[in-house]
């Protein structure tokens, strides 16, 4: 994080796509929450899970399918969705996409 402090940055430039992979980079990691960037190759995803905190997903590039409590939503570049705490959710790349995940812990 120190190398980014005080610098004008384009979020999407901080992570690159890798074939067949999910790439992540934590930008802020505090007791109160985290900010993490992800780059998903097409077809890649995170299987259904729960988290004890609310999380905001902002799609920076591409398109993802976000499933919350069994309800799928396609989310595209420029759009966001909130995944509530303790509710099952999953994420899958409809096509390559980058997302900013903001997790609020308190």
C-alpha positions in Angstrom: 0.0 0.0 0.0 2.8 2.4 0.8 3.8 2.7 -2.9 0.3 3.7 -3.8 -0.3 6.3 -1.0 -0.6 9.8 -2.4 -0.4 8.5 -6.0 -3.1 9.0 -8.7 -3.8 5.5 -9.9 -6.2 3.6 -12.2 -7.5 0.7 -10.3 -7.8 -1.6 -13.3 -4.1 -1.2 -14.0 -3.1 -2.7 -10.7 -4.0 -6.2 -11.6 -3.5 -8.1 -14.9 -5.5 -11.0 -16.4 -3.8 -14.4 -16.4 -5.0 -17.3 -18.5 -7.1 -19.8 -16.5 -6.6 -17.9 -13.2 -8.0 -15.5 -10.6 -5.5 -12.8 -9.7 -5.9 -10.6 -6.6 -4.1 -7.6 -5.0 -4.9 -6.2 -1.6 -4.7 -2.4 -1.7 -5.8 -1.7 1.9 -5.9 -4.1 4.8 -7.1 -2.7 8.1 -8.9 -4.0 11.2 -12.0 -2.1 9.9 -12.0 -3.6 6.4 -10.1 -4.4 3.2 -10.0 -3.2 -0.4 -8.9 -5.8 -2.8 -8.7 -5.9 -6.6 -9.3 -9.1 -8.6 -8.9 -10.1 -12.2 -10.8 -13.2 -13.4 -10.2 -15.0 -16.6 -13.3 -16.1 -18.5 -15.0 -19.0 -16.8 -13.1 -18.6 -13.5 -14.9 -17.8 -10.3 -15.2 -18.1 -6.5 -17.4 -20.9 -5.3 -20.4 -20.3 -3.0 -19.3 -19.2 0.4 -20.3 -16.8 3.2 -18.5 -14.0 4.9 -19.2 -12.4 8.2 -19.1 -8.9 6.8 -20.9 -6.9 4.1 -19.0 -6.6 0.9 -19.4 -4.2 -2.0 -18.3 -5.4 -5.5 -17.7 -2.8 -8.2 -17.0 -4.2 -11.7 -14.2 -2.2 -13.4 -14.0 -4.2 -16.6 -15.9 -7.0 -18.3 -18.9 -8.9 -16.9 -19.5 -11.2 -13.9 -22.4 -13.3 -12.6 -22.9 -12.7 -8.9 -25.2 -15.2 -7.2 -26.5 -14.1 -3.8 -28.7 -16.6 -1.9 -29.4 -18.5 -5.1 -30.4 -15.4 -7.1 -28.0 -14.6 -10.1 -27.3 -11.1 -11.3 -25.1 -10.2 -14.2 -23.0 -7.2 -13.3 -21.1 -5.2 -15.9 -18.3 -2.6 -16.0 -19.4 0.5 -14.1 -22.0 -1.4 -12.0 -21.9 -2.6 -8.4 -23.6 -5.0 -6.1 -23.6 -5.5 -2.3 -23.2 -9.0 -0.9 -24.7 -9.0 2.6 -23.0 -10.5 5.6 -23.7 -14.2 6.3 -25.6 -14.8 3.1 -24.2 -17.4 0.6 -22.8 -15.9 -2.5 -20.6 -16.8 -5.5 -18.9 -15.0 -8.4 -18.2 -16.3 -11.9 -16.7 -14.6 -15.0 -19.2 -14.4 -17.8 -16.2 -13.0 -19.7 -12.9 -11.7 -18.3 -13.6 -9.1 -15.6 -11.9 -7.0 -13.0 -13.5 -6.1 -9.7 -12.9 -4.0 -6.7 -14.0 -5.7 -3.5 -14.6 -3.5 -0.5 -15.2 -5.5 2.7 -16.4 -3.5 5.8 -15.7 -5.3 9.1 -17.1 -2.8 11.5 
